[in-house]
Amino acid sequence: MFLVAVAAVLPLTATSATAFAAIPSGVAGAAVADSTVTDATVNREAATGAAATHAAAAGPARRGLRGEPPDRYSLSWPWGAAGSVHRNGFTVVRPEPTRRDWAPLHPDKWTFADGQVIQTDRGDPPEGPRRPFEYAIVDAGPELGSVRYRAAVRIDEPVTRNDRDVVLIFNYRSPTSFYYVHLSQDNTIYAHNGIFKVDDADRERIDDQWDGERGAPPTIDDRAWHDVRLDYHAPSGRIAVHVDGSPKPLMTARDTTFSGGRIGFGSFDNYGRIRDVTAAGIRD
């Protein structure tokens, strides 16, 4: 079942220290003007009662939302009839690991099993701008602007290959317009282990950590699962990537080229898998 839960949160106050928009650890940013999304709220609303309640209200279990009319996920509360955001409203998107909710570039390179979305083979270089070779986009439900994207990821390529990677895609607008986070065990090459933008041109590195020779410390150097949290604040363009529960972001950036879109997963030229995907944010 693809789940889109629409939840209410507390008004903005001075105690909203854990709001995702106020990206932590030195990445300055004001809270989102029309919502505050906290881990506690997301966990409460998305993982327990509220999510189940909203899912039941949205329709029968195990029915994807791709192609459904907007009112299938624009519930009457706290969203307006036309889908406008109320002051304290946000959307929680939890795609199921099925082809109904994920759209791969090349379906023959993907499988869905054991609660996982699995890229089973390396992609092929696409025509046009230099960008990730293979990925799958969550194409059901609403597009999101400011977003907290959380998941567990694993690189399946053997560790003997130093350029091994997986990527988290966000603000996906088209095959040549999106951001992605490259998670790799190598941090010495421009294209590895950083935050990138594809804007109808070859991918451009935008993270603060790249100094011309090295980027952020290597993210994944094994074949274990790793928890990743990506925070994006649309009004300011601030981006922060946290790995394995670290309160300090491993990567940061600021860019306002795209202000909303879809999320996805894949690899630049390797293969891996993802599970437990949740995106909580504001409709684009």
Steps between C-alpha positions, in 0.01 A plus 500: 500500500627839408431727794456872500409629843403860555584604855470800727787632708548753772522871413844651459642595837835572660506139620488357148870419519471170315318637197650351187506834323730645764779280366734426792870510572600830353282501189306819554138515393170634619213263569262434212248780491190284493599185691725335752590134450665326796625144536257447785207617289603297197543189710166555673302590188666285237591185688207460737141606541466808283655337195269203531201729550584714197579195288161353584332828412692521172376170365533119499822345622772409251373733229759729347424867433658541157241647268246554774324838520651752745229448758628147555783651702373853566301419807265765630713557809740680529503561123250722326264368236736624228801341666641823644725466803357607830743666736580186696464230234750266336491177304666169584574276202587134559528308171473125503784302337299409192490598134169673570678773699848502341578574134846373394675628189555138393266258682710198403776627731277506809323263733272553800522247781516468879392860550785629283540687172803333338705613202649172381734617225704803393332753278611615157626854426202712386507732204530869580639652822726296723282373785415179692461204268214321673234589757136456597266788585207495743239619252186450710355766723588871524824677419669657801687826552670516841555137595662261746590182308597205719598146401741214555735434207760241407761483223506146357805547277808321647718721720797432273353756260592837650253711299197305624197715581129547542310825451198663665307718257279791603325793332473281191330698222615313189782266390729804468372714789557380858731491800672188628720395791785266402593262783836332437810354664719729288528872575796596279323542166279796406204277415509293821345533844327837477186696415435566132266685267393395150353803322488413129880473514766266638461445874644781709638455850344743750595374848707706742744220585677467164833688513624413154675183614278335757139506610317386811635187674407178316137413567476124437803270488328164561195299395299573813180702531535869584231744613496825304304818564484775239352838599409757236360846581346641182483874589872521581626211286686353796583130483644275772582128490531299823623140513441233765333733746777758522368837625763673287440494124761321292422720199342843460412726210282792399327531162161633391491382138217255572239555767315171491451167331513126560740272685687199366785254542765344280869502419726696272667191355472227765207332677341472843171501689273709723232432762288681763447809286315797648475854366335763721458846359300778344319464171672664207 
